[in-house]
Amino acid sequence: MFRIPPPGFVSEYTVCPENLLIRKPPSLSFEEAASFTPMVVAAYQVIKRGLQVRGEESLEGKTVFVPGALSGTGSIIIQVAKNYFGAAKIISTVSTAKVPLVEEYLPGMVDQIIDYKTQKVGDLVPQGTVDFAVNTQMSSMDDCIAALDKKTGTLMSITSIPTKKVAKEIIGADRFPWWFGVILDLAQYYYTWKFWGTNIYHEMVSGSPDIREDLELSGEIVALGKVKPVMRVVELEDIEAVRNNCEEVYAVKGGIGKLVVVISK
């Protein structure tokens, strides 16, 4: 059902449609550019969409909750929310070992950090005090809902069960089976139940780098230094390091930011 990667999908060199490319800022290494530029596009689009549905253009004066401060997705969304959209306060979560690393990797970005191993979001963030949330993990949706303002809160997601429309964009309309659309339509009733009795707006957004305007703007955000890469780099020749880091990615635990594997220099 899902597309099989074409031959050579891990090649050192590849051919790519020109509309999906922008020039690398001179200040970035190739490893840095590879690690986070696509996610900047998704972060910009998911926040922009959440603001559009409320007729707003910025996060100024708003409290924003983004779980997973040092994840490959959360770290970028936090920076875009703070440095580009002007969020007043950012709340996020990390494991115990990563608490002291947040300020190192994201200096001045996170105003309230919660150790999800020893603390509960609900105990530290009063209900209804968050204006905008971006859910980066399936397990954190309940925390987002509890913290959001029930009348005006907005919950955007990159990990929810997609709607039929979004899934078609991801899989491709030519490969999308009708029965899968029925399943996804039924699954949306789960969210109807989750948000019952609230006016919280919820939507999943899958990043679309093929929207040229958004891609170029994201490139400007990167070039201006509003977003810094949070990453770790391993050489392909170091098989043990590659294996260990890939296991962390698979487990979604332990790693910092995005993993970049350098094939050759």
SULSULKA-V53044 format. One record per residue. N is the residue number from 0. SS is DSSP state (2 for helix, 1 for strand, 0 for the rest). NEAR is the number of other ideal C-beta (glycine too) atoms within 12 Angstrom. D_FIRST is the distance of its C-alpha to the first C-alpha in Angstrom with 2 decimals. Layout:
n & ss & near & d_first
N & SS & NEAR & D_FIRST
N & SS & NEAR & D_FIRST
This chain:
n & ss & near & d_first
0 & 0 & 17 & 0.00
1 & 0 & 12 & 3.81
2 & 0 & 13 & 6.55
3 & 0 & 10 & 8.82
4 & 0 & 10 & 12.32
5 & 0 & 11 & 14.65
6 & 0 & 8 & 17.73
7 & 0 & 10 & 20.38
8 & 0 & 12 & 18.49
9 & 0 & 14 & 21.36
10 & 0 & 13 & 24.07
11 & 0 & 13 & 27.41
12 & 0 & 9 & 27.29
13 & 0 & 15 & 24.58
14 & 0 & 11 & 24.52
15 & 0 & 15 & 23.42
16 & 0 & 11 & 23.88
17 & 2 & 11 & 27.32
18 & 2 & 15 & 26.40
19 & 2 & 21 & 24.48
20 & 0 & 19 & 27.61
21 & 0 & 27 & 30.91
22 & 0 & 16 & 33.97
23 & 0 & 17 & 34.33
24 & 0 & 25 & 37.35
25 & 0 & 12 & 40.16
26 & 0 & 15 & 40.54
27 & 0 & 25 & 37.15
28 & 0 & 19 & 36.33
29 & 2 & 20 & 33.16
30 & 2 & 24 & 31.97
31 & 2 & 27 & 32.73
32 & 2 & 28 & 31.02
33 & 2 & 22 & 27.81
34 & 2 & 32 & 27.92
35 & 2 & 38 & 28.04
36 & 2 & 38 & 28.06
37 & 2 & 31 & 24.39
38 & 2 & 37 & 24.96
39 & 2 & 47 & 28.13
40 & 2 & 37 & 26.25
41 & 2 & 35 & 23.98
42 & 2 & 45 & 27.14
43 & 2 & 41 & 29.07
44 & 2 & 35 & 26.50
45 & 2 & 45 & 25.93
46 & 2 & 47 & 29.72
47 & 2 & 36 & 30.58
48 & 2 & 32 & 28.31
49 & 2 & 43 & 29.90
50 & 2 & 32 & 33.31
51 & 2 & 18 & 32.65
52 & 0 & 22 & 31.93
53 & 0 & 26 & 35.33
54 & 0 & 11 & 37.09
55 & 0 & 22 & 37.83
56 & 0 & 15 & 37.68
57 & 0 & 25 & 38.49
58 & 0 & 35 & 38.53
59 & 1 & 19 & 42.27
60 & 0 & 14 & 44.05
61 & 0 & 33 & 40.88
62 & 1 & 31 & 39.83
63 & 1 & 50 & 36.25
64 & 1 & 51 & 34.35
65 & 1 & 55 & 31.64
66 & 0 & 43 & 30.77
67 & 0 & 42 & 30.37
68 & 0 & 46 & 33.01
69 & 0 & 42 & 32.41
70 & 1 & 43 & 28.62
71 & 0 & 36 & 26.89
72 & 0 & 37 & 25.91
73 & 2 & 47 & 28.91
74 & 2 & 44 & 31.47
75 & 2 & 48 & 30.40
76 & 2 & 54 & 30.05
77 & 2 & 51 & 33.51
78 & 2 & 42 & 35.10
79 & 2 & 45 & 33.69
80 & 2 & 48 & 34.80
81 & 2 & 38 & 38.24
82 & 2 & 29 & 39.11
83 & 2 & 31 & 37.55
84 & 0 & 37 & 37.33
85 & 0 & 22 & 40.49
86 & 1 & 35 & 39.58
87 & 0 & 20 & 42.84
88 & 1 & 28 & 41.62
89 & 1 & 40 & 38.56
90 & 1 & 43 & 37.85
91 & 1 & 50 & 35.42
92 & 1 & 41 & 34.81
93 & 1 & 42 & 34.80
94 & 0 & 27 & 35.66
95 & 2 & 17 & 39.34
96 & 2 & 17 & 39.36
97 & 2 & 32 & 37.90
98 & 2 & 24 & 40.34
99 & 2 & 14 & 42.91
100 & 2 & 25 & 40.31
101 & 2 & 36 & 39.24
102 & 2 & 18 & 42.37
103 & 2 & 20 & 42.14
104 & 2 & 32 & 38.69
105 & 0 & 36 & 38.85
106 & 0 & 15 & 42.59
107 & 0 & 15 & 43.63
108 & 0 & 35 & 40.16
109 & 0 & 36 & 39.83
110 & 0 & 25 & 42.71
111 & 1 & 29 & 41.88
112 & 1 & 35 & 39.99
113 & 1 & 33 & 39.14
114 & 1 & 23 & 38.81
115 & 0 & 31 & 36.09
116 & 0 & 14 & 37.20
117 & 0 & 15 & 40.69
118 & 0 & 20 & 40.55
119 & 0 & 17 & 38.82
120 & 2 & 34 & 37.75
121 & 2 & 23 & 39.26
122 & 2 & 15 & 42.61
123 & 2 & 23 & 42.88
124 & 0 & 34 & 41.28
125 & 0 & 17 & 42.99
126 & 0 & 21 & 40.91
127 & 0 & 21 & 40.58
128 & 0 & 25 & 41.67
129 & 1 & 40 & 38.42
130 & 0 & 39 & 37.67
131 & 1 & 46 & 34.26
132 & 1 & 50 & 31.56
133 & 1 & 54 & 28.37
134 & 1 & 43 & 26.26
135 & 0 & 41 & 24.76
136 & 0 & 32 & 24.03
137 & 2 & 19 & 22.61
138 & 2 & 18 & 25.86
139 & 2 & 37 & 28.17
140 & 2 & 32 & 27.39
141 & 2 & 21 & 30.31
142 & 2 & 33 & 32.67
143 & 2 & 43 & 31.69
144 & 2 & 34 & 32.29
145 & 2 & 29 & 35.59
146 & 2 & 40 & 36.92
147 & 1 & 41 & 36.11
148 & 0 & 29 & 38.67
149 & 0 & 22 & 37.76
150 & 0 & 14 & 39.07
151 & 0 & 23 & 37.94
152 & 0 & 32 & 35.37
153 & 1 & 42 & 32.13
154 & 1 & 47 & 29.11
155 & 1 & 44 & 26.42
156 & 1 & 38 & 23.45
157 & 0 & 39 & 20.88
158 & 0 & 29 & 19.46
159 & 0 & 34 & 19.40
160 & 0 & 26 & 16.69
161 & 0 & 27 & 15.62
162 & 0 & 26 & 16.48
163 & 2 & 25 & 14.26
164 & 2 & 19 & 15.82
165 & 2 & 28 & 15.19
166 & 2 & 29 & 11.51
167 & 2 & 21 & 11.23
168 & 2 & 20 & 13.33
169 & 2 & 24 & 11.37
170 & 2 & 22 & 7.85
171 & 0 & 14 & 9.69
172 & 2 & 17 & 10.96
173 & 2 & 9 & 10.09
174 & 2 & 16 & 6.29
175 & 0 & 24 & 7.09
176 & 0 & 18 & 7.65
177 & 2 & 15 & 11.30
178 & 2 & 12 & 11.44
179 & 2 & 23 & 9.59
180 & 2 & 22 & 12.29
181 & 2 & 14 & 14.89
182 & 2 & 20 & 14.17
183 & 2 & 27 & 14.51
184 & 2 & 20 & 17.60
185 & 2 & 17 & 19.11
186 & 2 & 22 & 18.53
187 & 2 & 25 & 20.67
188 & 2 & 15 & 23.58
189 & 2 & 18 & 23.63
190 & 2 & 27 & 24.68
191 & 2 & 16 & 27.10
192 & 2 & 14 & 28.72
193 & 2 & 24 & 28.75
194 & 0 & 26 & 30.56
195 & 0 & 14 & 32.76
196 & 0 & 11 & 36.29
197 & 0 & 24 & 35.59
198 & 0 & 18 & 35.17
199 & 0 & 36 & 32.84
200 & 1 & 30 & 30.29
201 & 1 & 35 & 26.77
202 & 1 & 33 & 23.78
203 & 1 & 35 & 20.84
204 & 0 & 39 & 20.72
205 & 0 & 28 & 18.25
206 & 0 & 33 & 20.40
207 & 0 & 24 & 20.45
208 & 0 & 28 & 22.56
209 & 0 & 19 & 22.30
210 & 0 & 22 & 24.92
211 & 2 & 18 & 27.86
212 & 2 & 18 & 30.52
213 & 2 & 30 & 28.86
214 & 2 & 29 & 28.17
215 & 2 & 22 & 31.82
216 & 2 & 25 & 33.19
217 & 2 & 38 & 31.27
218 & 2 & 29 & 32.85
219 & 2 & 22 & 36.21
220 & 2 & 33 & 35.69
221 & 2 & 37 & 35.08
222 & 2 & 21 & 37.98
223 & 0 & 19 & 40.34
224 & 0 & 17 & 39.66
225 & 0 & 27 & 38.45
226 & 0 & 40 & 35.56
227 & 0 & 30 & 36.01
228 & 0 & 34 & 33.42
229 & 0 & 38 & 33.04
230 & 1 & 32 & 31.74
231 & 1 & 30 & 32.39
232 & 1 & 27 & 32.40
233 & 1 & 26 & 32.24
234 & 1 & 18 & 32.86
235 & 0 & 21 & 30.38
236 & 0 & 13 & 33.41
237 & 0 & 16 & 34.02
238 & 2 & 13 & 31.44
239 & 2 & 13 & 32.76
240 & 2 & 20 & 32.51
241 & 2 & 23 & 28.96
242 & 2 & 16 & 28.02
243 & 2 & 18 & 29.92
244 & 2 & 29 & 28.53
245 & 2 & 22 & 24.89
246 & 2 & 16 & 25.58
247 & 2 & 22 & 26.99
248 & 2 & 23 & 23.94
249 & 2 & 13 & 21.72
250 & 2 & 11 & 24.28
251 & 0 & 24 & 24.69
252 & 0 & 20 & 28.39
253 & 0 & 23 & 31.35
254 & 0 & 31 & 30.26
255 & 0 & 32 & 31.79
256 & 1 & 39 & 29.72
257 & 1 & 33 & 27.24
258 & 1 & 32 & 27.18
259 & 1 & 31 & 27.96
260 & 1 & 26 & 28.04
261 & 1 & 24 & 30.55
262 & 0 & 20 & 29.73
263 & 0 & 12 & 33.14
264 & 0 & 11 & 36.14
